[in-house]
Each structure stands twice: as C-alpha cells, then as structure tokens.
Amino acid sequence: MSTSTNTKSSTSQMASDKLSQTANMASEKLRQGGQHFIADPARDIFGVLKDYAHEKPDVAAMWCFGLGLIVGWKLRG
C-alpha cells in the first residue's frame, strides 16, 4: 500500500510541476505580447506626436485647447 501511495504522490508532484512550468511559460509569453502590442506602439505614437508638436507648435496647441474644451464641457455637464 505504501508504494501505491508514493506512486500517486510522485505522479501528483510531477503533474503539479508540469502545470507550474506551463503557467510560467504562458505568463512570460503574455508579458512579451503585452510589451510588443501595447507598449511599443504607444511609445511610437507619443514619439510621432512629439515630433509633430515640434514642427507645428501652433496647430498642436490648438488641438490641445480644443480637446481640453470638449473634455471639460463633457465633464461639467
């Protein structure tokens, strides 16, 4: 009976280890996907907007004013 219990315990431990390993791999893949699909494009967009603001500061200021006006109007009402 003792070897049967040890075998079940060993199989259970192996399954638990495999599940933990799979969860860690999935977590790492999701982290990499989040970096690639969210952080990198956000950095690119902010870079483009920053360059545009340097090239045309008057237009960028008017856009900021207009967006601020609309957001403030919506928040107030």
C-alpha positions as a Markdown table, in Angstrom:
| # | Residue | x | y | z |
|---|---|---|---|---|
| 1 | Met | 0.0 | 0.0 | 0.0 |
| 2 | Ser | 2.9 | 2.3 | 0.8 |
| 3 | Thr | 4.3 | 2.1 | -2.8 |
| 4 | Ser | 0.9 | 2.8 | -4.2 |
| 5 | Thr | 0.7 | 6.0 | -2.1 |
| 6 | Asn | 4.3 | 7.0 | -3.1 |
| 7 | Thr | 3.4 | 6.5 | -6.8 |
| 8 | Lys | 0.3 | 8.6 | -6.5 |
| 9 | Ser | 2.2 | 11.3 | -4.7 |
| 10 | Ser | 5.0 | 11.2 | -7.2 |
| 11 | Thr | 2.6 | 11.4 | -10.1 |
| 12 | Ser | 0.7 | 14.2 | -8.4 |
| 13 | Gln | 4.0 | 16.1 | -7.8 |
| 14 | Met | 5.0 | 15.6 | -11.5 |
| 15 | Ala | 1.7 | 16.9 | -12.7 |
| 16 | Ser | 1.9 | 19.9 | -10.3 |
| 17 | Asp | 5.4 | 20.7 | -11.6 |
| 18 | Lys | 4.3 | 20.5 | -15.2 |
| 19 | Leu | 1.3 | 22.7 | -14.5 |
| 20 | Ser | 3.5 | 25.3 | -12.8 |
| 21 | Gln | 6.0 | 25.2 | -15.7 |
| 22 | Thr | 3.2 | 25.7 | -18.2 |
| 23 | Ala | 1.8 | 28.6 | -16.3 |
| 24 | Asn | 5.1 | 30.3 | -16.1 |
| 25 | Met | 5.7 | 29.9 | -19.8 |
| 26 | Ala | 2.2 | 31.2 | -20.6 |
| 27 | Ser | 2.8 | 34.2 | -18.2 |
| 28 | Glu | 6.1 | 35.0 | -19.9 |
| 29 | Lys | 4.5 | 34.8 | -23.4 |
| 30 | Leu | 1.7 | 37.1 | -22.3 |
| 31 | Arg | 4.2 | 39.6 | -20.9 |
| 32 | Gln | 6.1 | 39.6 | -24.1 |
| 33 | Gly | 2.9 | 40.1 | -26.2 |
| 34 | Gly | 1.9 | 43.0 | -24.0 |
| 35 | Gln | 5.2 | 44.6 | -24.5 |
| 36 | His | 5.1 | 44.2 | -28.2 |
| 37 | Phe | 1.5 | 45.1 | -28.9 |
| 38 | Ile | 0.8 | 47.8 | -26.3 |
| 39 | Ala | 4.0 | 49.4 | -25.0 |
| 40 | Asp | 5.9 | 49.7 | -28.3 |
| 41 | Pro | 3.1 | 51.3 | -30.4 |
| 42 | Ala | 2.2 | 53.7 | -27.5 |
| 43 | Arg | 5.9 | 54.8 | -27.5 |
| 44 | Asp | 5.8 | 55.2 | -31.3 |
| 45 | Ile | 2.6 | 57.3 | -31.2 |
| 46 | Phe | 3.9 | 59.6 | -28.5 |
| 47 | Gly | 7.1 | 60.0 | -30.4 |
| 48 | Val | 5.2 | 61.0 | -33.6 |
| 49 | Leu | 3.0 | 63.4 | -31.7 |
| 50 | Lys | 6.1 | 64.9 | -30.0 |
| 51 | Asp | 7.8 | 65.4 | -33.4 |
| 52 | Tyr | 4.6 | 66.9 | -34.8 |
| 53 | Ala | 4.4 | 69.4 | -31.9 |
| 54 | His | 8.0 | 70.4 | -32.5 |
| 55 | Glu | 7.3 | 71.0 | -36.2 |
| 56 | Lys | 3.9 | 72.7 | -35.8 |
| 57 | Pro | 3.5 | 74.1 | -32.3 |
| 58 | Asp | 0.6 | 76.4 | -33.1 |
| 59 | Val | -1.5 | 73.5 | -34.6 |
| 60 | Ala | -0.6 | 71.2 | -31.7 |
| 61 | Ala | -1.6 | 73.9 | -29.2 |
| 62 | Met | -5.0 | 74.4 | -30.9 |
| 63 | Trp | -5.6 | 70.7 | -30.8 |
| 64 | Cys | -4.8 | 70.6 | -27.1 |
| 65 | Phe | -7.1 | 73.6 | -26.5 |
| 66 | Gly | -9.9 | 72.0 | -28.5 |
| 67 | Leu | -9.7 | 68.6 | -26.8 |
| 68 | Gly | -9.4 | 70.3 | -23.4 |
| 69 | Leu | -12.5 | 72.3 | -24.1 |
| 70 | Ile | -14.5 | 69.3 | -25.2 |
| 71 | Val | -13.4 | 67.1 | -22.3 |
| 72 | Gly | -14.1 | 69.9 | -19.8 |
| 73 | Trp | -17.5 | 70.5 | -21.3 |
| 74 | Lys | -18.4 | 66.8 | -21.1 |
| 75 | Leu | -17.1 | 66.5 | -17.5 |
| 76 | Arg | -19.0 | 69.6 | -16.4 |
| 77 | Gly | -22.3 | 68.6 | -18.0 |
